[in-house]
C-alpha cells in the first residue's frame, strides 16, 4: 500500500544554538541522493507565513525506525531527533543557527507503516537567503538521513510562501510535483482573501541527449498556453479542480515579455513518482535500446511482457532479470523524487546519468550547480559530470549537464553493461 496512515506530531523545541561555527570543508552530498547507509525516509520543506515568520515542515516514515519494547507487553517506542542547521550558501559550513526537536512515537504494532508529520519554527532574517540542512536521527538504531534546502526571501507571492496541501486534511505535501487528482489544494497565508494569476505551461516530454552529444538545446522556459485567476479564501487556501497535466505558475502580478516570479506546481503522470505501469517502464528503456528495439516493444500487444522479455534476454535468466529491473526502475523512481523540474526527474540530465551510471562516489554542490564524481577524486580513471543550474522563472531544480565528447566511451560501456544484464553498483 502506497498511502500509509499519518500521525501529526506536537513536538516541542528542545534546543537551539546561535553560536557561529568555523567554516568547514565542503560536504560530500552523495548520501542526499541515496548513496551510503542513509535509512530513514525524510522529507522537508520550508513555508514562509509572513515577512518574518517561517516554518520547517518535516515527514518521517515509521517503517525505517527501530521500535523497542520495555518487556512489559505494552507499546513499542521509537525516538527520533530532528535537527536543522542554517548556512550562508551551499559551499559554506559556517553555522548561522540551529534547532532541534525530539520525537517519541508509541505503537502497539511496530510493523504498521505510518508517516510522522511535524514542524519547527525557522529563524529567518528578512531579505536574507541561506541553506538549511535537516537531519533525522534514529536514536535507537544510531542511523540518520539528511535533506538540504535553499531558503529564499521574497514578497508574499514568492515560491516559499506557497505550499501544496492535502485537500482533505490540510496537511502539507512535500513535493510540488503531483499526480492528477479531482482537487489539488495550495495554501498561502500571506495572501489570504486575495487573488493570484495562474498560467498553464505544457510539459516537455523530450529525452535528454547522451552525455557526449554536442547538439544544442533550447534553454528557454515553455511559454504559457492559457491563463486564469484563482481566489484564495480567508485561510489562504485555493483549490484547482480536475487540473490537466502541465505546469501551473502562480503570481501576484503579470509582466510583459516574460514570466513573473512566483510559485510553480507541476501536475505529472498518474503514477508519479512510481515507475510500475507498462508505459512508465517503457519510456526510460529508450536510454539503453535502439529506436527500432524501442518501437518494437512499444507496438507489442502486451507491452509489459515485452519489457520483461527484453530484460530476461539481457540478463540470461529470470532471477538476474528481476534484479536488473529492480535497480533500473528503482533509479528512475529515485530520479523522480530528487531531480524533477519542468519534467519528470528521470527525463532530466541528472536522471539520465543517475540511471545509467548509478549513484556517484561524491557530489559537491555550489551556487553554480553540482559536480558528480565516479571513483576516487583526482584519479585519472575517475569520471566527473558537471551540472550547471539553468536560469528559470519556473524552477530552481533544472541542472543541465556540461556534455563532453570524451565521455562517449564510458557511456557506451555502461549502456552495454545494462544490455548484458550487468548492473554497475557505484
Long-range contacts (C-beta under 8 A, 24 or more apart in sequence): 1-113, 2-274, 4-61, 4-62, 4-63, 4-112, 4-113, 4-114, 4-115, 5-112, 5-113, 5-114, 5-115, 6-114, 6-115, 6-117, 6-169, 6-171, 7-105, 7-114, 7-115, 7-116, 7-117, 8-117, 8-118, 8-171, 9-103, 9-105, 9-116, 9-117, 9-118, 10-118, 11-82, 11-101, 11-102, 11-103, 11-118, 11-120, 12-101, 12-102, 13-99, 13-100, 13-101, 13-120, 13-121, 14-100, 14-101, 14-102, 15-99, 15-100, 16-97, 16-98, 16-99, 16-100, 17-95, 17-97, 17-98, 17-99, 18-96, 18-97, 18-98, 18-123, 19-95, 20-94, 20-95, 20-96, 21-93, 21-94, 21-95, 22-93, 22-94, 23-92, 23-93, 23-94, 24-93, 25-93, 26-91, 26-93, 26-364, 27-93, 27-364, 28-362, 28-363, 28-364, 29-148, 29-363, 29-364, 29-365, 29-370, 30-359, 30-360, 30-361, 30-362, 30-363, 31-145, 31-146, 32-146, 32-147, 32-148, 32-338, 32-363, 33-334, 33-338, 33-354, 33-359, 33-363, 34-334, 34-338, 34-359, 35-359, 35-360, 35-361, 35-363, 37-143, 38-143, 38-144, 38-145, 38-146, 39-64, 39-138, 39-141, 39-143, 39-145, 40-64, 40-65, 40-80, 40-136, 40-137, 40-138, 40-143, 40-144, 40-145, 41-145, 42-134, 42-136, 42-145, 42-146, 42-147, 43-147, 43-174, 43-175, 44-134, 44-147, 44-149, 44-174, 45-149, 45-163, 45-172, 45-174, 46-122, 46-132, 46-149, 46-151, 46-160, 47-160, 47-161, 47-162, 47-163, 47-172, 48-124, 48-154, 48-158, 48-160, 48-161, 48-190, 49-189, 49-190, 50-156, 50-189, 50-190, 51-126, 51-190, 52-124, 52-126, 53-121, 53-124, 54-121, 54-122, 54-123, 54-124, 54-151, 54-160, 55-119, 55-120, 55-121, 55-122, 56-84, 56-119, 56-120, 56-121, 56-122, 56-132, 56-134, 57-117, 57-118, 57-119, 57-163, 57-172, 57-174, 58-82, 58-117, 58-118, 58-119, 58-120, 58-134, 58-136, 59-115, 59-116, 59-117, 59-174, 60-103, 60-115, 60-116, 60-136, 61-113, 61-114, 61-115, 61-116, 62-105, 62-107, 62-110, 62-112, 62-113, 62-114, 62-115, 62-116, 63-113, 64-138, 65-105, 65-138, 65-140, 65-141, 66-138, 66-140, 66-141, 67-105, 67-107, 67-110, 67-140, 68-140, 75-106, 75-107, 75-108, 76-106, 76-107, 76-108, 76-110, 77-104, 77-105, 77-106, 78-103, 78-104, 78-105, 78-110, 78-138, 78-140, 79-103, 79-104, 79-138, 79-139, 79-140, 80-105, 80-116, 80-136, 80-137, 80-138, 80-139, 81-136, 81-137, 81-139, 82-118, 82-120, 82-134, 82-135, 82-136, 83-134, 83-135, 83-137, 84-120, 84-122, 84-132, 84-133, 84-134, 84-135, 85-132, 85-133, 85-135, 86-122, 86-123, 86-130, 86-131, 86-132, 86-133, 86-151, 87-130, 87-131, 87-132, 87-133, 88-130, 88-131, 89-130, 89-131, 89-366, 89-367, 90-131, 90-148, 90-150, 90-365, 90-366, 90-367, 91-365, 91-366, 91-367, 96-130, 97-123, 99-123, 117-171, 117-172, 122-151, 124-151, 124-153, 126-153, 127-153, 128-153, 129-153, 148-365, 150-396, 154-261, 155-252, 156-188, 156-190, 156-191, 156-252, 157-188, 157-191, 157-196, 157-250, 157-251, 157-252, 157-253, 157-261, 157-262, 157-263, 158-261, 158-262, 158-263, 159-261, 159-262, 159-263, 159-264, 159-396, 161-188, 161-189, 161-190, 161-191, 161-263, 162-186, 162-187, 162-188, 162-250, 162-262, 162-263, 163-187, 163-188, 164-265, 165-237, 167-239, 170-237, 175-273, 175-337, 175-340, 176-263, 176-264, 176-265, 176-266, 177-266, 177-268, 177-272, 177-273, 177-336, 177-340, 177-344, 178-265, 178-266, 178-267, 178-268, 178-272, 179-267, 179-268, 179-269, 179-270, 179-271, 179-272, 180-243, 180-244, 180-245, 180-267, 180-270, 181-243, 182-241, 182-242, 183-239, 183-240, 183-241, 184-239, 184-240, 184-243, 184-265, 184-267, 185-237, 185-238, 185-239, 185-240, 186-237, 186-238, 186-240, 186-250, 186-263, 186-265, 187-235, 187-236, 187-237, 187-238, 188-232, 188-236, 188-238, 188-263, 189-235, 189-236, 190-236, 191-232, 191-236, 191-252, 192-232, 192-233, 192-234, 192-235, 192-236, 193-232, 193-233, 193-234, 194-231, 194-232, 194-252, 195-229, 195-230, 195-231, 195-232, 196-229, 196-230, 196-232, 196-238, 196-250, 196-251, 196-252, 196-262, 197-227, 197-228, 197-229, 197-230, 197-250, 197-251, 197-252, 197-253, 197-254, 198-227, 198-228, 198-229, 198-230, 198-248, 198-249, 198-250, 198-251, 199-224, 199-226, 199-227, 199-248, 199-249, 199-251, 199-259, 200-224, 200-225, 200-226, 200-227, 200-228, 200-244, 200-246, 200-247, 200-248, 201-225, 201-246, 201-247, 201-248, 201-249, 201-394, 202-246, 202-247, 203-245, 203-246, 203-247, 203-266, 203-268, 203-342, 203-343, 204-342, 204-343, 205-343, 205-347, 206-343, 206-347, 207-286, 207-287, 207-347, 207-352, 208-347, 208-348, 208-349, 208-351, 208-352, 208-401, 209-403, 210-403, 210-408, 210-411, 211-352, 211-353, 211-385, 211-401, 211-403, 211-404, 211-407, 211-410, 211-411, 212-403, 212-404, 212-405, 212-406, 212-407, 212-408, 212-411, 213-403, 214-403, 214-405, 217-400, 219-390, 219-400, 221-259, 221-342, 221-392, 221-393, 221-394, 222-247, 222-342, 222-394, 224-249, 224-259, 243-267, 245-269, 247-342, 247-394, 249-393, 249-394, 258-393, 259-393, 259-394, 260-393, 261-393, 262-393, 264-394, 264-395, 266-340, 266-342, 268-340, 268-344, 269-344, 272-336, 272-344, 273-333, 273-336, 273-337, 273-340, 273-344, 273-345, 274-333, 275-329, 275-332, 275-333, 275-336, 275-346, 276-329, 278-303, 278-304, 278-307, 279-303, 281-307, 281-329, 282-307, 283-346, 283-347, 284-328, 284-329, 284-332, 284-346, 284-355, 285-310, 287-352, 287-355, 287-356, 287-415, 288-356, 288-415, 288-418, 288-419, 311-421, 314-418, 314-419, 314-420, 314-421, 315-421, 316-421, 320-421, 321-421, 323-423, 324-418, 324-421, 324-423, 327-423, 327-425, 328-355, 328-418, 328-423, 331-355, 331-358, 339-397, 339-399, 340-397, 341-392, 341-395, 341-397, 341-398, 342-392, 342-394, 342-395, 342-398, 348-398, 348-399, 349-387, 349-399, 349-400, 349-401, 350-387, 350-399, 350-401, 352-401, 353-385, 353-401, 356-411, 356-414, 356-415, 356-418, 357-383, 357-385, 357-410, 357-414, 357-424, 357-426, 358-424, 358-425, 358-426, 359-426, 360-385, 360-426, 361-426, 369-399, 370-399, 374-426, 383-407, 383-410
